[in-house]
Amino acid sequence: MINHKQHNVLIVDNDYGMREGLTSVLENEYTVLGVGEEKEAINVIKNNSIDVVILEIELPEIDGFKVLQRIKEINNEIIVILITAYGSKEIIIQALRLNADDYLDKPIDIRSLKTRIRSLLELKKKVPIISENIH
């Protein structure tokens, strides 16, 4: 079993209440950071060891899908869970195409979120990411 407190979770959501709420329910199990915009998120990712990003798709200054792409360019091993209040089949398909690791609709079921984070971390431990540069 993984000692999850050793893992760092970054919450990217412009809604302060959502960031604080998610932080409060996750901080007993993980080290949690929260930011409200893309530039802060990218800075945190570049300067810290982040294992999981919970990313709101509907950010005010930039499309969350662009942030997802940027995160994966920086470090493809970071687990990214997309969240939104405006879910649709098209959004889920686009998320999967852009290598999101999971997707949740708001309001978020906390038990489901915790289970998914735990499962994705366990999977990552068992199946290391294979470099896309291998021919």
C-alpha positions in Angstrom: 0.0 0.0 0.0 1.3 3.4 -0.9 1.9 6.0 1.9 -0.2 8.7 0.2 0.9 11.5 2.4 4.1 11.4 0.5 2.2 12.4 -2.7 1.5 16.0 -3.7 -1.8 17.1 -5.1 -2.4 20.4 -7.0 -5.9 21.8 -7.3 -6.4 24.2 -10.1 -9.8 26.0 -9.9 -10.6 29.6 -10.1 -13.4 29.0 -7.5 -11.8 29.7 -4.1 -14.5 27.8 -2.3 -14.0 24.7 -4.4 -10.2 24.8 -3.9 -10.6 25.2 -0.2 -13.2 22.5 0.0 -11.1 20.0 -1.9 -8.0 20.9 0.1 -9.8 20.3 3.4 -11.0 16.8 2.4 -7.7 15.7 0.8 -5.1 17.3 3.2 -5.3 14.4 5.7 -4.0 12.0 3.1 -1.9 14.2 0.7 0.1 17.3 0.7 -2.3 19.7 -1.1 -1.6 23.0 -3.0 -4.3 25.1 -4.5 -4.1 27.8 -7.2 -6.7 29.7 -9.2 -5.1 30.2 -12.6 -3.0 28.5 -15.2 0.2 30.5 -14.8 0.3 29.7 -11.1 -0.3 26.0 -11.9 2.5 25.8 -14.4 4.9 27.5 -12.0 4.0 25.1 -9.2 4.4 22.1 -11.5 7.8 23.3 -12.8 9.1 24.0 -9.3 7.6 21.1 -7.3 7.1 17.4 -7.4 3.4 17.1 -8.2 1.8 13.7 -8.5 -1.8 14.6 -9.1 -3.5 17.6 -10.6 -7.2 18.2 -10.2 -8.0 20.6 -13.0 -11.1 22.7 -13.7 -11.8 22.7 -17.4 -13.6 26.1 -17.3 -10.8 28.6 -16.3 -11.4 32.3 -17.0 -8.3 33.1 -18.9 -7.5 29.8 -20.7 -9.2 26.6 -21.7 -8.5 23.9 -19.2 -7.7 21.5 -22.1 -4.8 23.7 -23.0 -3.6 23.6 -19.4 -3.9 19.8 -19.6 -1.7 19.7 -22.7 0.9 21.9 -21.1 1.0 19.8 -17.9 1.5 16.6 -20.0 4.3 18.4 -22.0 6.1 19.3 -18.8 5.7 15.9 -17.2 3.6 13.1 -18.8 3.7 11.1 -15.5 1.5 13.6 -13.6 -1.9 12.2 -13.1 -4.5 14.8 -14.3 -8.2 14.5 -13.2 -10.4 17.0 -15.0 -13.5 18.5 -13.3 -16.3 20.6 -14.6 -19.9 21.6 -13.9 -20.6 21.5 -17.6 -20.0 17.9 -18.6 -20.9 16.3 -21.8 -19.9 13.3 -24.0 -17.8 15.6 -26.2 -15.9 16.9 -23.2 -15.2 13.4 -22.0 -14.0 12.4 -25.5 -11.7 15.4 -25.7 -10.3 14.8 -22.2 -9.4 11.2 -23.2 -7.9 12.3 -26.5 -5.6 14.7 -24.6 -4.5 12.0 -22.1 -6.5 13.1 -19.1 -6.3 10.3 -16.5 -9.8 10.7 -15.3 -12.8 13.0 -15.3 -15.4 14.0 -12.7 -18.6 16.2 -12.9 -19.3 18.8 -10.3 -20.6 18.6 -7.7 -17.8 16.2 -6.9 -18.5 13.0 -5.0 -15.6 13.1 -2.5 -15.6 9.4 -1.8 -15.3 8.8 -5.6 -12.5 11.4 -5.9 -10.5 9.8 -3.1 -10.9 6.3 -4.6 -9.9 7.5 -8.0 -6.8 9.3 -6.8 -5.8 6.2 -4.7 -6.4 3.9 -7.7 -4.5 6.0 -10.2 -1.5 6.3 -7.8 -1.5 2.5 -7.3 -1.7 2.0 -11.1 1.1 4.5 -11.7 3.2 2.6 -9.2 2.5 -0.8 -10.9 2.7 0.4 -14.5 5.5 3.0 -15.1 4.9 5.3 -18.0 6.8 4.1 -21.1 8.5 6.8 -23.0 6.8 7.7 -26.3 10.3 8.1 -27.8 10.9 4.3 -28.0 10.7 3.2 -31.6 
